Amino acid sequence: MADKAAAIVAGLGGAGNIEDIEACITRLRTEVADPGKVDEAALKAAGAHGVLVSGKVVQVVVGPEADTLTDDINDLLD
């Protein structure tokens, strides 16, 4: 799952672009510094079922593994 987490971080524009991330049932709810750096195709290639972007808020639909992925991503960001 760490490889998937790393791919999602890259798709969100890298660790430096992620300001906040939390799990919300089946989604990763993130706030990014620069929405222009988000690569929706890369996120889908990493296994996302969908991506919703609204301003600086990006929701990545990943299914029931959202909690585990959030933990793995937070490990990468620390």
N, C-alpha and C positions, 0 to 999 in steps of 0.2 A: 504493500500500500504506500510505502515511502516514495516509490517511483512515480506513482500517480499524484501524490501530494506535490512532488517537485515539478511535475508537468503542469499542474494547476497553478502553482506559484509563478512559473514562467509565463503561462497564458494570461495571468493577471498583471503582467508587466514587470515581474521580478519582485523580490522581497522589499526593495526600497519603495515600491509603488503601493504596497498594501498598508493602509493605516489601521484597519480593524477587520477582524474576521470572527464570525460566530456561526454555530450550527443552528439551523431552524428546521427541524423535522427532516426534510429531504433535500434541503438546500444549504449552500454555504452563502451566508449573507456577508458581503464584504464592502468596505469603503476604501476607495483607491484615491491616490493623490491626483493622478492624471488618467481619466477614462480613455484617452486616446491611445494609451499603451496597452489596453486590453485587447487580446487577440482571441475573438470568439471561435474562430476555426481551430486554434490550438487547444482551447478549452474543450471543444467537442471531440477533438482527436484524443484528448486525455481521458475521455469517458463521460463527459458531461452530457446529460440528456437534453439540456437547454441552457440558455444564457439570457438573462434579462438585465439590461443596463438602463438606469434612470439617473442621469447626472453622475454623481460620484459613487452611487450605490450600484453594486454588481451582485446579482444573485446567480449562483451556479447550481443548477439542478443536478444532484448526484445520486439521489435515492437514499435508502436507509443507511448508507455508510457515511453520512454527513458528519456525525459526531466523531467517528474515528479519523476521518480525513482532516477535520478541524484540529484535532490533537496533533496529528502528524505535521500539518502545516505550521502550527504554533511552535513545534520543536524545530522546524527549519528556520523560523523567523527569530528564534532566541539566540 
